[in-house]
């Protein structure tokens, strides 16, 4: 398993658990998924999910499970994946800005 080095205490560790929490800093039904350094408990955000993103994940999973996708289905899969990534990046940016402003 790949080891990660903490940016704060420099301990090497493997991710053993992804924790979740309802985001209190972002509006809506958003869940933050993260892991912690076992040495200093610094939190690293893996990703965010809201209701729309959960639906997109289900659709992506369905399309990925099909064999012999048509071009239209491949394009839809690519579009959903890009949109999901973009939404996650927007939530991460907003979350980091709110955390910094509250520090």
KABEL-V895411 format. One record per residue. RES is the residue in one letter. PHI is phi in radians with two decimals (* if undefined). Layout:
res->RES phi->PHI
res->RES phi->PHI
This chain:
res->X phi->*
res->X phi->-1.19
res->X phi->-1.66
res->X phi->-2.04
res->X phi->-1.85
res->X phi->-1.12
res->X phi->-1.24
res->X phi->-1.75
res->X phi->-1.90
res->X phi->1.16
res->X phi->-1.25
res->X phi->-1.53
res->X phi->-2.71
res->X phi->-1.86
res->X phi->-1.30
res->X phi->-1.93
res->X phi->-2.68
res->X phi->-1.76
res->X phi->-1.66
res->X phi->-2.26
res->X phi->-2.67
res->X phi->-1.23
res->X phi->-1.27
res->X phi->-1.66
res->X phi->-1.65
res->X phi->-1.99
res->X phi->-1.29
res->X phi->1.64
res->X phi->-1.57
res->X phi->-1.90
res->X phi->-1.95
res->X phi->-1.70
res->X phi->-1.96
res->X phi->-2.63
res->X phi->-2.29
res->X phi->-2.09
res->X phi->-1.25
res->X phi->-1.21
res->X phi->-1.41
res->X phi->-2.05
res->X phi->1.11
res->X phi->-1.13
res->X phi->-1.68
res->X phi->-2.08
res->X phi->-1.32
res->X phi->-1.53
res->X phi->-2.94
res->X phi->-2.06
res->X phi->-2.43
res->X phi->-2.12
res->X phi->-1.05
res->X phi->-1.12
res->X phi->-1.17
res->X phi->-1.09
res->X phi->-1.12
res->X phi->-1.09
res->X phi->-1.05
res->X phi->-1.10
res->X phi->-1.16
res->X phi->-1.09
res->X phi->-1.05
res->X phi->-1.09
res->X phi->-1.12
res->X phi->-1.18
res->X phi->-1.40
res->X phi->-1.42
res->X phi->-1.76
res->X phi->1.11
res->X phi->-1.12
res->X phi->-1.36
res->X phi->-0.99
res->X phi->-1.07
res->X phi->-1.21
res->X phi->-1.10
res->X phi->-1.13
res->X phi->-1.11
res->X phi->-1.06
res->X phi->-1.11
res->X phi->-1.10
res->X phi->-1.10
res->X phi->-1.10
res->X phi->-1.13
res->X phi->-1.13
res->X phi->-1.07
res->X phi->-1.10
res->X phi->-1.10
res->X phi->-1.09
res->X phi->-1.09
res->X phi->-1.13
res->X phi->-1.15
res->X phi->-1.12
res->X phi->-1.10
res->X phi->-1.09
res->X phi->-1.10
res->X phi->-1.09
res->X phi->-1.09
res->X phi->-1.12
res->X phi->-1.20
res->X phi->-1.14
res->X phi->-1.11
res->X phi->-1.20
res->X phi->-1.58
res->X phi->-1.44
